[in-house]
Amino acid sequence: MTMVTEGIETAELWRLYVESRDIELRNELILRYSGLVGSIVRRIAAVSGNYADTEDLQSYGMLGLIKAIEKYDPGRGAAFETFAVYRVRGEVIDYIRRNDWVPRGVRKRAQEFDVTVSTLTNELGRRPQEDELAGRLGLERSELHQLYTDIERFNTVSFEELLQGTLQIGDDFADTKTPEGSVQEHELIETLSAAIEEMPERERLIITLYYYEELSLKEISGVLGVSESRVSQLHSRAISRMKKILTSYLNL
């Protein structure tokens, strides 16, 4: 089947593709939604730093888009963009996980940092300030700021990994909306929503701006009037809270 697709509305293109499963129609849908992949990849690449090749992330994101198009059923009522985000992010995160994107040194330093913060908090009866943390860790202020950035990347991507695994983004989830899957998704949303509501106001605002308004950490620093390093620190702390709650949820 060969036809001109220029000028055809997307809804009509979907109808024709679902009826025919024509490769050319599928390829046109891929072109129309390719911007979605680019947006997702840019955000993930921003937190994975130099540890993941952007071209590789783009390739796996496109693979996720193709799978989403092939499995999507417009008759189910869900918007394709919502359906595709899970599939695209799932493929990208799976690629990062398989390639063990986190250098061992970063993983170890993140663990040491958490222990140090916990120890100092117990000793001081409050969260430690930057100079106190730097002193205990034997770091200069600039080195501590770099550590914040590394930990923020580690926490964000590892949280994404954990979230993808919890939602079971894969063939089973993508094909269905089983009662069990719907209950699990609803419980997960409620659990994370409650966790966000219990956060300090500034952390809650950062999570909202980052995940819902899709602002970068640099843009958020402008909104809040604080340094990007401080935003990175608060974002990492908020993600760490959600990781702990999500891990507890999985272990119930």
JOGIJO-V504114 format. One record per pair of residues at least 12 apart in sequence whose C-alpha atoms are under 10 Angstrom apart, sorted by the first residue. I is the first residue (numbers start at 1). J is the second residue. Records with the same first field share a line. If there is no record, write none. Layout:
BEGIN
I=J ; J
END
This chain:
BEGIN
1=20 ; 21 ; 22 ; 23 ; 24 ; 25
2=22 ; 23 ; 24 ; 25
3=22 ; 24 ; 25
4=24 ; 25
5=24 ; 25 ; 28 ; 29
6=28
10=28 ; 29 ; 32
11=74
13=25 ; 26 ; 28 ; 29
14=26 ; 29 ; 69 ; 72 ; 73 ; 74
15=73 ; 74 ; 75
17=29 ; 69 ; 70
18=69 ; 70 ; 71 ; 72 ; 73 ; 74 ; 75
21=70
26=66 ; 69 ; 70
27=66 ; 69
29=65 ; 66 ; 69
30=62 ; 65 ; 66 ; 68 ; 69
33=62 ; 65 ; 66 ; 69 ; 80 ; 81 ; 84
34=58 ; 61 ; 62 ; 65 ; 66
36=61 ; 62 ; 65 ; 81 ; 84 ; 85 ; 88
37=57 ; 58 ; 59 ; 60 ; 61 ; 62 ; 63 ; 64 ; 65 ; 84 ; 85 ; 88 ; 89 ; 92
38=54 ; 57 ; 58 ; 61 ; 62
39=58 ; 214
40=57 ; 58 ; 61 ; 85 ; 88 ; 89 ; 92
41=54 ; 55 ; 56 ; 57 ; 58 ; 59 ; 60 ; 61 ; 62 ; 88 ; 89 ; 92 ; 93
42=54 ; 57 ; 58
43=210 ; 211 ; 214 ; 215 ; 216
44=57 ; 89 ; 92 ; 93 ; 96 ; 153 ; 156 ; 157 ; 160
45=57 ; 58 ; 92 ; 153 ; 157
46=153 ; 216 ; 217
47=149 ; 150 ; 151 ; 152 ; 153 ; 154 ; 155 ; 156 ; 157 ; 216 ; 217
48=96 ; 101 ; 102 ; 150 ; 152 ; 153 ; 154 ; 156 ; 157 ; 158
49=101 ; 149 ; 150 ; 153 ; 154
50=101
51=96 ; 99 ; 100 ; 101 ; 102 ; 103
52=95 ; 96 ; 99 ; 100 ; 101 ; 102
53=96
56=92 ; 95 ; 96
57=88 ; 89 ; 91 ; 92 ; 93 ; 95 ; 96
58=88 ; 91 ; 92
59=91 ; 92
60=88 ; 89 ; 90 ; 91 ; 92 ; 93 ; 94 ; 95 ; 96
61=85 ; 87 ; 88 ; 89 ; 90 ; 91 ; 92 ; 93 ; 95
62=87 ; 88 ; 91 ; 92
63=87 ; 88 ; 91 ; 92
64=84 ; 85 ; 86 ; 87 ; 88 ; 89 ; 90 ; 91 ; 92 ; 170
65=81 ; 83 ; 84 ; 85 ; 86 ; 87 ; 88 ; 89 ; 91
66=84 ; 87 ; 88
67=84 ; 87 ; 88 ; 91 ; 171 ; 174
68=80 ; 81 ; 83 ; 84 ; 85 ; 86 ; 87 ; 88 ; 171 ; 174 ; 175
69=83 ; 84 ; 87
71=83 ; 84 ; 171 ; 174 ; 175 ; 176
72=84 ; 174 ; 175
73=175
76=176 ; 177
83=174
84=174
86=164 ; 167 ; 168 ; 169 ; 170 ; 173 ; 174
87=164 ; 169 ; 170 ; 171 ; 173 ; 174
88=169
89=160 ; 161 ; 164 ; 169
90=160 ; 161 ; 163 ; 164 ; 165 ; 167 ; 168 ; 169 ; 170
91=164 ; 169 ; 170
92=161
93=157 ; 158 ; 160 ; 161 ; 162 ; 164 ; 165
94=160 ; 161 ; 164 ; 165
96=157 ; 158 ; 161
97=157 ; 158 ; 161
101=154 ; 157 ; 158
102=150 ; 153 ; 154 ; 157 ; 158
103=154
106=147 ; 150 ; 151 ; 153 ; 154
107=150 ; 151 ; 154 ; 155
109=137 ; 147 ; 150 ; 151
110=147 ; 148 ; 150 ; 151 ; 152 ; 154 ; 155
111=151
112=137
113=133 ; 136 ; 137 ; 147 ; 148 ; 151
114=151 ; 237 ; 240
116=128 ; 133 ; 136 ; 137
117=129 ; 132 ; 133 ; 136 ; 137
120=132 ; 133 ; 136
130=144 ; 145
131=144
142=229
144=229
145=228 ; 229 ; 230 ; 232 ; 233
146=229 ; 232
147=229 ; 233
148=229 ; 230 ; 231 ; 232 ; 233 ; 234 ; 235 ; 236 ; 237
149=228 ; 229 ; 230 ; 231 ; 232 ; 233 ; 236
150=232 ; 236
151=232 ; 233 ; 236 ; 237 ; 240
152=229 ; 231 ; 232 ; 233 ; 234 ; 235 ; 236 ; 237 ; 238 ; 239 ; 240
153=232 ; 235 ; 236
154=236 ; 239 ; 240
155=235 ; 236 ; 237 ; 238 ; 239 ; 240 ; 242 ; 243
156=235 ; 236 ; 238 ; 239 ; 240 ; 243
157=239
158=239 ; 240 ; 243
159=239 ; 240 ; 242 ; 243 ; 244 ; 246 ; 247
160=239 ; 243
162=243 ; 246 ; 247 ; 250
163=188 ; 242 ; 243 ; 246 ; 247
166=184 ; 185 ; 188 ; 246 ; 247 ; 249 ; 250
167=181 ; 182 ; 184 ; 185 ; 188
168=181 ; 184 ; 185
187=249
188=246 ; 249 ; 250
191=242 ; 245 ; 246 ; 249
192=241 ; 242 ; 243 ; 245 ; 246 ; 249
193=242
194=242 ; 245
195=238 ; 241 ; 242 ; 244 ; 245 ; 246
196=208 ; 238 ; 239 ; 241 ; 242
199=237 ; 238 ; 241 ; 242
200=234 ; 238
202=224 ; 231 ; 234 ; 235 ; 238
203=231 ; 233 ; 234 ; 235 ; 236 ; 237 ; 238 ; 239
204=234 ; 235 ; 238
205=220 ; 224 ; 235
206=220 ; 221 ; 223 ; 224 ; 231 ; 232 ; 234 ; 235 ; 238
207=220 ; 234 ; 235 ; 236 ; 238 ; 239
209=223
210=235
216=228
217=229 ; 230 ; 231 ; 232 ; 235
218=231 ; 232
219=231
220=232
END
